[in-house]
Amino acid sequence: MPRSPYGFVLPLLLSLAVATPVAFDPADALAKAAQETVRKQAPKPTAKTAAQKAASPTTAAKPAAVRTVHKAAVHKSATHKAATHKAAVRKAAVHRTGKARRAGRVAAGAAAGTVAGAAVFRPVHAYVLMDAQSGRVLDSENADTLTYPASLTKMMTLLLTFEALERGTLRLDQELPVSRHATNQKPSRLNLAVGSTIRVEDAILALTVKSANDVAVVLAEALGGSEEQFAEMMTAKAQALGMTSTTFRNASGLPHKEQRTTARDMARLSRAVVARPAREYAYFSRTRFDWNGTVVPGHNRLLGRVEGYDGIKTGFINLSGFNLAGSASRNGQRLVAVVLGGTTAASRDREVAELLEQGFGAAPPKQTVAVTDVKAVR
């Protein structure tokens, strides 16, 4: 039987189909068919749609002006944030500083022996305005409250010195010896040397002008033999003057817990001082004096500033505050004003000036001035 010409072709085709199978994935076919359907159904973009697309900020570049405004807004926002941060930093710094200052004040108060809720120590604030001729009190506050005289004490030291000169037990040109005890006094001092001497008149000026504590002891030892004995003489004289609330324990006014007085008593002492002969009271008007070639300035700054003012004595220590006994004379009338426990030397001076003006009828009644604690002796 003869062979068909295609007999060998069919087996060959079958063998190739078996050797190279066709790969077919139904999922891929479905996905491709869906994409093609969506593509064919999507509308073609019109001219209006193209223009909107071009104007869209997400598909087109922003104009230059818009970009500039946007950039400025971003910069302004950043600057505002930086300024806000800086202000916050400054505020925090101020808070920390204030807190530190408050802590410092608390520490200072604790060092001074104060605690939260306890009364803070204040020197007694008191004043007396007195007519020097009659002794009548024209105005006062806390006149009989005990406090510390500070260097107003030296008015009594000088009063006893003037009485000794009057009796002849001292001479103005007499040289007084300087003891070691005298040189050991705290400032204010003339810085005398142990074994040196000082004339009585120079000693008087050292007290009225400089308020020298070492020189006060020199006079005390010359008049009383010792400072302790002289203090007893001072207290006895105070009693004789009607200073019933005053006790002296030293000649200078340096701190001593038992050395106490009142504004009324200091006014009485001032009245006794201004009643001394003019040649003696004139020492209280001196603003400076010469000592060993050096000009020593004074502390009484009302001299030359208040009409008729001519003395008397300044003073302050930590316990008393700033004190001043002052006197002035106008039209035959003499007044004495004493202020104890001033906040500062300036406020103390103003109070005395106000009192004197008030007494002479040139000013309304004075206002009370608060006080504070200070650390100074003069």
Secondary structure as GFF3:
##gff-version 3
##sequence-region A 1 378
A	DSSP	alpha_helix	9	19	.	.	.	ID=ss1
A	DSSP	alpha_helix	26	41	.	.	.	ID=ss2
A	DSSP	alpha_helix	47	55	.	.	.	ID=ss3
A	DSSP	alpha_helix	64	111	.	.	.	ID=ss4
A	DSSP	beta_strand	126	131	.	.	.	ID=ss5
A	DSSP	beta_strand	137	141	.	.	.	ID=ss6
A	DSSP	three_ten_helix	150	152	.	.	.	ID=ss7
A	DSSP	alpha_helix	153	167	.	.	.	ID=ss8
A	DSSP	beta_strand	175	177	.	.	.	ID=ss9
A	DSSP	alpha_helix	180	183	.	.	.	ID=ss10
A	DSSP	beta_strand	197	199	.	.	.	ID=ss11
A	DSSP	alpha_helix	200	205	.	.	.	ID=ss12
A	DSSP	pi_helix	206	210	.	.	.	ID=ss13
A	DSSP	alpha_helix	213	224	.	.	.	ID=ss14
A	DSSP	alpha_helix	227	240	.	.	.	ID=ss15
A	DSSP	alpha_helix	263	274	.	.	.	ID=ss16
A	DSSP	alpha_helix	278	281	.	.	.	ID=ss17
A	DSSP	three_ten_helix	282	285	.	.	.	ID=ss18
A	DSSP	beta_strand	288	291	.	.	.	ID=ss19
A	DSSP	beta_strand	294	297	.	.	.	ID=ss20
A	DSSP	beta_strand	309	317	.	.	.	ID=ss21
A	DSSP	beta_strand	321	330	.	.	.	ID=ss22
A	DSSP	beta_strand	333	342	.	.	.	ID=ss23
A	DSSP	alpha_helix	345	359	.	.	.	ID=ss24
###
